[in-house]
Amino acid sequence: GKILLGVTVKLLNRPSVARVTFEQLAATVAEITVNGQNLGRTLWRPYMINADGVFREGLNTIEILVTNDLRNLFGPHHHQVADLIAVAPETFVDKRYWTDDYSFLPFGLGKMFLLLG
């Protein structure tokens, strides 16, 4: 699934150097848009996108489209190890690792930061 996160920030002047970064990505990919301009995607650390020349004085809109995989939809939901490296048919029926508890993976972003200069 996907979720679109957005925020509007007011800047007193136009920065010459700008980065959009966040501390954690609990998803497959995050796509960043600033003021309607797509800046690209980030998949791994450091979760940072170059935004030089995109921010302006005044109001600026930042949108992050976060996409996950289908693990929380299709499972396995009753495996003792929540974040498996691989899944096979046996993963769903192996009684050695079965738990009656549900196991889901987190989804979303950590804190977002703007690095401006």
PyMOL commands that set and color helices and strands:
alter all, ss='L'
color gray80, all
select helices_A, chain A and resi 71-74+89-92+95-97
alter helices_A, ss='H'
color red, helices_A
select strands_A, chain A and resi 2-11+18-22+25-26+29-34+37-42+48-50+58-67+108-109+112-116
alter strands_A, ss='S'
color yellow, strands_A
deselect
rebuild
show_as cartoon
